[in-house]
Amino acid sequence: MRSGRGPPAGPHRAFNRGSINWIGLATLYRKEIRKVVVAGAGNTAAPAVFVVLVLLVFRFAGAGRDAVWGLPVEQFIAPGLLLMTLAHSAFGHCAETILESKYDGTIVDLLMPPLGPAEVLAGLVAAAATRAFAVTAVAALVVQGLVSLAPAEPLWLLVFAVLAAAMTAALGLLAGIWAERWEHYTAVDVLAALPLIFLSGTFYSVAVLPDLAQGLVRGNPVFYLIDGFRYGVIGQSDADPWFGLAVCGAVTAAVLAWAWRLLAKGTKLKA
């Protein structure tokens, strides 16, 4: 006989405050991955083509130029291009998911129980990271035909890739929450993302810049993502990888917390 204290035992899980709805989290993740699969090969092929075209431009335009750190120019910039591909894929996935949900009127599905803000955040970030890793893996395989990329420090490469996916996915969530129209998202992509990319050290070593420009680049967290990822690929970097890890870890934690807070409050999401 039951004592009457607490809910009856059984297979159905109570969605109590502080508990994790693993079924809902997995369902949200599968839903997001299904969208990627339905979108087809274009989502993975286009970034790979872009990376190859940029490398070809640098190969022919940079013929006869001095090597960077004793490496051909295209081998120096390839890791940065791959990391940019990963970051842009993760950012775009989360931003587009939120905006599409707003337009379709399905955003309420993300805000209603039994999914909490932490579960929504985890599901979207995990799906964005999965898409980003798949796109980057395809690009890396294609790039191997032009540049030999054998990771010198695989663990560092993985750590910075995970941080890049988490950070940019959370930033994509913030952009999607803030944007009210697709034009707003495009503005963020052009006016915020592009400057961060060109101040990231993707196409050059920071050591060759004037002091003022070095300060600007070193104040950009994307620089540490790319520099750390490059260290994982070729074993050389402009900054201490441990310092870059500290910076990227702190920024990633901050933007994830910010995204969680906005989801919990329903900022610009609830009618």
C-alpha positions in Angstrom: 0.0 0.0 0.0 1.2 3.4 -0.9 1.9 5.8 2.1 0.3 8.7 0.2 3.5 10.7 0.2 4.9 11.7 -3.2 3.8 10.7 -6.7 3.1 7.0 -7.5 5.9 5.0 -8.9 5.8 4.2 -12.6 7.4 4.7 -16.0 6.2 8.3 -16.4 8.8 10.8 -15.3 7.6 13.9 -13.4 8.9 17.1 -14.9 10.0 18.7 -11.6 12.0 21.9 -11.3 15.7 21.1 -11.6 15.2 17.8 -13.4 16.2 17.1 -17.0 13.7 16.1 -19.6 16.0 13.8 -21.6 13.2 12.6 -23.9 12.3 16.2 -24.8 15.9 17.2 -25.3 16.6 14.2 -27.6 13.4 14.9 -29.5 14.4 18.5 -30.1 17.9 17.4 -31.2 16.5 14.9 -33.7 14.0 17.5 -35.0 16.9 19.9 -35.7 19.1 17.2 -37.3 16.2 16.1 -39.5 16.0 19.7 -40.8 19.7 19.5 -41.8 19.2 16.2 -43.6 16.1 17.4 -45.4 18.0 20.5 -46.6 20.2 18.2 -48.6 23.8 18.2 -49.7 23.8 21.9 -50.6 24.3 22.8 -46.9 27.6 20.9 -46.8 28.8 21.3 -50.3 28.6 25.1 -50.5 31.0 25.8 -47.6 33.5 23.3 -49.0 33.4 25.0 -52.4 34.0 28.4 -50.8 37.0 27.2 -48.8 38.5 25.6 -51.9 38.0 28.7 -54.0 39.7 30.9 -51.4 42.6 28.6 -51.2 43.0 28.5 -54.9 43.0 32.3 -55.0 45.7 32.5 -52.4 47.7 29.7 -54.1 47.9 31.6 -57.4 47.8 35.1 -56.1 50.4 34.3 -53.5 52.8 32.6 -55.8 56.3 33.9 -55.0 55.3 35.4 -51.7 57.2 34.7 -48.5 56.0 31.8 -46.6 54.3 32.3 -43.2 56.1 30.5 -40.4 57.9 28.5 -43.0 54.7 27.2 -44.5 53.0 27.9 -47.8 50.4 30.6 -47.6 47.5 28.3 -48.3 48.6 25.8 -45.6 48.7 28.7 -43.1 45.2 30.0 -43.8 43.5 26.6 -44.3 42.9 25.9 -40.6 41.4 29.4 -40.2 39.1 28.9 -43.1 37.9 25.6 -41.7 37.3 27.1 -38.3 35.4 29.9 -40.0 33.3 27.4 -41.8 32.5 25.6 -38.5 31.6 28.8 -36.7 29.4 30.2 -39.5 27.5 27.0 -39.7 26.8 26.8 -36.0 25.9 30.5 -35.9 23.6 30.3 -38.9 21.8 27.1 -37.6 20.6 28.6 -34.3 19.8 32.1 -35.7 17.8 30.6 -38.6 16.0 28.2 -36.3 14.8 30.9 -34.0 13.8 33.3 -36.8 11.9 30.5 -38.7 10.1 29.6 -35.5 9.0 33.2 -35.1 7.7 33.4 -38.6 6.0 30.1 -38.6 4.4 30.7 -35.2 6.0 27.6 -33.7 8.2 29.4 -31.2 5.7 28.5 -28.6 6.7 24.9 -28.9 10.2 25.8 -27.6 8.8 27.9 -24.7 6.1 25.6 -23.3 6.8 22.9 -20.8 8.0 20.2 -20.5 11.1 21.8 -22.2 12.9 24.2 -20.0 15.3 26.9 -21.2 18.4 24.8 -20.4 17.1 21.9 -22.5 16.2 24.2 -25.4 19.6 25.7 -25.2 21.3 22.3 -25.0 19.3 20.8 -27.8 19.8 23.7 -30.3 23.5 24.1 -29.5 24.1 20.3 -29.8 22.3 20.2 -33.2 24.2 23.3 -34.4 27.5 21.8 -33.4 26.6 18.5 -35.1 25.8 20.3 -38.3 28.9 22.5 -38.0 31.2 19.4 -37.5 29.7 17.6 -40.5 30.1 20.6 -42.8 33.7 21.2 -41.6 34.6 17.5 -42.0 33.4 17.6 -45.6 35.3 20.8 -46.2 38.5 19.3 -44.6 38.3 16.2 -46.8 37.9 18.3 -50.0 40.8 20.6 -48.9 43.1 17.7 -48.5 43.4 17.7 -52.3 45.1 21.1 -52.1 46.7 21.2 -48.7 48.1 18.5 -46.5 46.4 18.8 -43.1 47.6 16.3 -40.5 46.7 17.5 -37.0 49.8 18.2 -34.9 47.9 18.5 -31.6 44.6 16.7 -32.1 43.3 17.3 -28.5 43.8 21.1 -28.9 42.1 21.0 -32.3 39.1 19.2 -30.7 38.9 21.6 -27.7 38.9 24.7 -29.8 36.5 23.2 -32.3 34.0 22.4 -29.5 34.4 25.9 -28.0 33.9 27.5 -31.4 30.7 25.6 -32.1 29.3 26.3 -28.6 30.2 30.0 -28.6 29.0 30.8 -32.1 25.8 28.7 -31.7 25.0 30.7 -28.6 25.7 33.9 -30.5 23.4 32.7 -33.2 20.7 32.2 -30.6 21.2 35.8 -29.4 21.0 37.1 -32.9 17.9 35.1 -33.7 16.2 36.3 -30.5 17.1 40.0 -31.2 16.2 39.9 -34.9 12.6 40.7 -35.9 13.1 40.3 -39.6 15.5 38.4 -41.9 17.1 41.8 -42.8 18.2 42.1 -39.1 19.9 38.8 -39.3 21.7 39.8 -42.5 22.8 43.0 -40.9 24.3 41.1 -38.0 26.1 38.7 -40.4 27.6 41.6 -42.4 28.2 44.3 -39.8 29.3 42.0 -36.9 30.5 38.7 -38.2 32.6 39.9 -41.1 34.6 42.5 -39.1 35.3 39.8 -36.5 36.5 37.4 -39.2 38.8 40.0 -40.8 40.2 40.9 -37.4 40.8 37.3 -36.5 44.2 36.5 -38.0 42.8 34.1 -40.5 44.8 35.4 -43.4 47.9 36.7 -41.7 50.1 36.3 -38.6 49.5 39.0 -36.0 53.2 39.4 -35.5 53.4 41.3 -38.8 50.9 44.0 -37.8 51.5 47.4 -36.2 51.0 47.6 -32.5 47.6 49.2 -32.7 46.3 46.6 -35.1 47.7 43.8 -32.9 45.8 45.2 -30.0 42.6 45.2 -32.0 43.1 41.6 -33.2 44.0 40.3 -29.7 40.9 41.9 -28.3 38.8 39.7 -30.6 37.8 36.3 -29.1 37.5 34.8 -32.6 41.2 35.4 -33.0 41.9 33.0 -30.1 39.5 30.4 -31.5 41.3 30.4 -34.9 44.7 30.7 -33.4 44.1 27.7 -31.1 42.6 25.7 -33.8 45.5 26.5 -36.1 47.8 25.3 -33.3 46.0 22.0 -33.2 46.5 21.6 -36.9 50.1 22.8 -37.6 51.5 23.1 -34.0 52.3 26.8 -34.2 50.3 29.8 -33.0 50.6 33.6 -32.4 49.3 33.4 -28.8 49.8 31.0 -25.9 47.1 28.2 -26.4 46.4 28.1 -22.7 45.7 31.8 -22.6 43.5 31.4 -25.7 41.7 28.5 -24.0 41.0 30.7 -20.9 39.6 33.6 -23.0 37.4 31.3 -25.2 36.2 29.4 -22.2 35.1 32.5 -20.4 33.4 34.1 -23.4 31.6 30.8 -24.3 30.3 30.5 -20.7 29.2 34.1 -20.8 27.2 33.9 -24.1 25.7 30.6 -23.1 24.5 32.1 -19.8 23.1 35.1 -21.7 21.3 33.0 -24.2 19.8 30.8 -21.3 18.7 34.0 -19.5 16.8 35.3 -22.6 15.2 31.9 -23.3 14.1 31.7 -19.6 12.5 35.2 -19.7 11.1 34.7 -23.2 12.6 38.0 -24.3 11.2 39.0 -27.7 9.9 35.5 -28.1 6.6 35.6 -26.2 3.7 37.3 -27.8 
